[in-house]
Amino acid sequence: MIFLYIGLPLAVSAVLPLVGKASKRVLPDILANTVLAGLLVYAATGARALLAQGPVIQQVRWLGEAVNIRIALDGFSLFMLMTIQLVSLCIALYSINYMEHYGAKANYYALLLVMVAGMNGLVLSQDLFSVYIFLEVAAVASYALVAYGLGAEELEAAFKYLMLSVVASAAVLVGIALLFGMTGALGFDAVAAGLRLLEAKGVAGVAAALFLMGFGLKAALIPFHAWLPDAHPSAPAPISAVLSGLLIKVSGVYAIARIAFQVFDLPSALSQVLMWMGAVSIVVAAFLALGQADMKRMLAYSSISQVGYVVLGIGIGTPLGVAGGLFHLFNHALAKGLLFLTSGSVQQATGTRNLDEMGGLAKRMPWTAGTNLIGALSISGVPPLGGFWSKLIIIIALIQTGEAALAVIAVLASVLTLWYYLIMQRKAFFGKLAEQWSKVKEAPFWMTAASVLLALLVIGTGLWFATVFSSWIQPAADALAKGF
Amino acid sequence: MTPTTLLWMILLPAFSALALLAVPKTVKYVRESLALVSAAVSLYLAFALFAVKDLSWSAAWLGSIRLELRLYQFPAFILLGLAGFLFLITLYSVVKMKDHPRVNEYYAYIFLSAALAFGAVLSDNFVPLVFFWEGLLVTLYALISLGGKDAHRTATKAFIISGLCDFAMILGIGIVWSLSGTMTISEIGLKPEGPAALAFVLMMIGAIGKAGAMPFHTWIPDAAVDAPVTFMAFMPAAFEKLLGIYLLARICLDIFHLEPGSGLSILLMVIGAATIVLAVMMALVQKDLKRLLSYHAVSQVGYMILGIGTAVPIGIAGGLFHMINHAMYKSGLFLSAGSVEHRAGTTDLRKLGGLAREMPVTAAGFTVCALAISGVWPLNGFVSKEMVFHGALETGSIIFAVAAWVGAIFTFASFLKAGHSVFFGKRSEERAPGKVKESPWTMLVPILVLALLCITFGVFNKLPLTQFIQPIVASHAEAGAHLDFTSHALDLFNLIAGISVACLLLAFGIHVYGFKRGGNKAYLASEPIHHAPFFKQMYDWAEKRFFDIYEQGVKFLQGLSWVLFKGIDRPIDAVFEKGATAVGSAFTGLLRKAHNGHYANYLAWALGGLVVIIALVNVLLK
């Protein structure tokens, strides 16, 4: 019943506004968290058993008739499903306290679930048109969520996000149209087969470039990144965490990887372009992060930089490189989710996001400061946390393929990463407690609990990286290389 | 007596140490009773083993390495000595250490030291030997650091100096192992030539470093001030001397066969003679009783090394006899100093005086031990020193005998000064009469036992010599072939003894002269020598720790690290801190300027990117 991943969140999100009329807080909290927890458990147990006999393809039936919608589950999809449900659940837990003062929690959870349904659908699609549909489902929900606070800044950011996203959707649509025109098919395998027969390299190249631009905009790769530092910080903290932790990866990186590997069979030209886009993103965004005084903006630029690592790893195309990229995707989803949640805790406690105004907060908010440090160290690649292993694997894969220059860039950029995260630690949490923060309190229970849960996951992934790698990442990388 | 008794000899004090550590602070008497019983049982076991004298026990230990223990005449004798001192010091500590804030740690470390020392003496394999030997390093550090806040520095100093000596010993053992192919000590017998000579020197450093010879002695006078006085009586005065000289004798007699008149023999004698003279000169001018005693603890090692270094039977026997004699009177002296400190609250010679009236028993014990260390007939120190003089003269190098006599002069002079200023002469004005009492009996008994032993071993010197010393030397055929104590007249009426007596008279003269010059103040008796033209300069330098290899080494390393810091670290740091940050900030500034919030710009970048990618993909595809 893999259709559950799309159907259940959608159904619940339809009911939630009605539930919200009866119970403003408790029922929506319970409902949303239960759905996500249930889906997570199903991904970790049931769906894995399903996969034992190979990829699962499911035909959607409407009134007993087969309609032309088919969804499929393989190792890669399952890995993404797992990541999506895990991070979403932590975010929903965090929202129990955090979204109190925004009001209309039921609507918020409804939008969140629509977005989750969109992302789940995207990773279960096996044809180009479904990809486009679910891309838009997730995107529309995210526009509304960025604007959720309804302040001037939020609305402006949502509008900018919408405008650039529309360009992305248009590019993707044009790409799909080109491929459909050439091959007359939409399924990944059918299009790939058609392309092999046609030998129309030029047009296929343009289509690939359009996909790279469209999904590159979604993934915020440089030079398509400019909307992200406005959109992500403006959203409520848990939404920033979903956007940075999940959405850019699912609708950007996942889609690029699927299409590059399964539709275009990753020609070396595409591989080169992907790797260099990744490398440029890593370096430029790291420098940009260095210059930020706004905590969430710094995190947003860091997301661009880290997505660069993921794309760099996948772009290598070797089994190890792909696995490293996917592992980094997972680690970054956890750590960046954690960092945005803690930044939300800080913002709620102090009312500011400006690092220059903070200082010494670790004394008043030890849990927040501690978990934030763990997330920052993981992303910076400090052993033995998760981020270290994934970066190491990517660098090893680069050296194996003879890309020494890129390997050096990847190593040096992680120094930059550590640099700006240490600036963040020093300005926000270390040092003397500023006078005006002497009354600041630690974040409420669920916010702290969600942060601690993510921090434990980050540590656990690092300590048992071999287990995580062999049981989740390797099957995903294998599935990507093999196809449905 | 089964062979496993050897193992119990080691395990009993080790388990006692653990038990003593566990006894809560608030429980009275249990700790002391446990310590006394355990020490007594150890002593009994040592007696029993001494009666057996021939046992060996071995078991597989670390892989192919065996834990081999072997008991024969020599270890049995040392074991008896160690156990005896353990008992006496424990008895003394019952009162002296009662109020120490970390008393349970103190007893635990003492018994752990005893266990390790027993193990080191019994080991017949280099690996367990090194294991026990290095373990003593830990308890050494721990015991000194019990002395309080400032003791930490001295403890570190002792640890580093002893650690370096032990490291040399391990290197030497490595060479011996590669030459002989075995780790079992009793199977080794090398001629000290070529690489074996290097191994000899390295192992010798380990042994004399443990015994506290120059130049590895410098932590001892510091520890005398910082560490508990019972530690001084226990470790540097007794245990370390016995262990160090035991190992030195084993090195010279068993592991290597040292030839009289060989270069290595001369080397040992030079170290011995230099240690005697230099340390006693330092002892002479000390103003603190414990510090004065500690320099003598160094100086007397010189006699033992000189004696063993002669490699002639009478010299070796003299060195070994001096080892046990010294352990007795030096332990007694430190315990007397502790007794004085216990009641008078200080060991500063300038603040004491006339204590003999208030503490007659301590004074008597101190006097006997002081006369013994000075070599006054008929005490034990006289006998063993005579043997060393004989040995030194037998090698034909008269200079070493002269050095030993010079040492004897100043030893007596400094003890005249010390005894005179503490127990005799005028009472210090600071001390109200009747305020100071004699120490309790548990502290006096050990002092008196040691003093009586000094007299017994001196008057009836044939008894220990034939019972303890002769069998040891005799068991080494080459060295002990013709050892016969009657051939060397160890009584008062011969030329060598005459010179010794003349030395003592000279020392008395020096003391009286200094006493008169210093305005009848005993503690100033050494000032004429202290301020003599050449000596003044040397003493000044010594006072500034000019000759202390540890302090000089620390200074050198500090200088080196300063140079490295300023010369290498800071420039590199400047490149990163100034250079890298400047470049990074400039680049960041440029990028930030580009992000000006204009939507049109962003869209233009995206479209530009699309064009570039289309071009790239098409170029690369061809």
Boltz contact constraints between the chains, C-beta under 6 A:
constraints:
  - contact:
      token1: [A, 160]
      token2: [B, 599]
      max_distance: 6.0
  - contact:
      token1: [A, 201]
      token2: [B, 621]
      max_distance: 6.0
  - contact:
      token1: [A, 205]
      token2: [B, 617]
      max_distance: 6.0
  - contact:
      token1: [A, 205]
      token2: [B, 618]
      max_distance: 6.0
  - contact:
      token1: [A, 205]
      token2: [B, 621]
      max_distance: 6.0
  - contact:
      token1: [A, 206]
      token2: [B, 614]
      max_distance: 6.0
  - contact:
      token1: [A, 208]
      token2: [B, 617]
      max_distance: 6.0
  - contact:
      token1: [A, 209]
      token2: [B, 613]
      max_distance: 6.0
  - contact:
      token1: [A, 209]
      token2: [B, 614]
      max_distance: 6.0
  - contact:
      token1: [A, 209]
      token2: [B, 617]
      max_distance: 6.0
  - contact:
      token1: [A, 212]
      token2: [B, 613]
      max_distance: 6.0
  - contact:
      token1: [A, 213]
      token2: [B, 610]
      max_distance: 6.0
  - contact:
      token1: [A, 223]
      token2: [B, 605]
      max_distance: 6.0
  - contact:
      token1: [A, 223]
      token2: [B, 609]
      max_distance: 6.0
  - contact:
      token1: [A, 224]
      token2: [B, 606]
      max_distance: 6.0
  - contact:
      token1: [A, 224]
      token2: [B, 609]
      max_distance: 6.0
  - contact:
      token1: [A, 226]
      token2: [B, 602]
      max_distance: 6.0
  - contact:
      token1: [A, 269]
      token2: [B, 617]
      max_distance: 6.0
  - contact:
      token1: [A, 269]
      token2: [B, 620]
      max_distance: 6.0
  - contact:
      token1: [A, 269]
      token2: [B, 621]
      max_distance: 6.0
  - contact:
      token1: [A, 272]
      token2: [B, 620]
      max_distance: 6.0
  - contact:
      token1: [A, 273]
      token2: [B, 616]
      max_distance: 6.0
  - contact:
      token1: [A, 287]
      token2: [B, 587]
      max_distance: 6.0
  - contact:
      token1: [A, 287]
      token2: [B, 588]
      max_distance: 6.0
  - contact:
      token1: [A, 287]
      token2: [B, 591]
      max_distance: 6.0
  - contact:
      token1: [A, 288]
      token2: [B, 591]
      max_distance: 6.0
  - contact:
      token1: [A, 290]
      token2: [B, 588]
      max_distance: 6.0
  - contact:
      token1: [A, 291]
      token2: [B, 588]
      max_distance: 6.0
  - contact:
      token1: [A, 291]
      token2: [B, 592]
      max_distance: 6.0
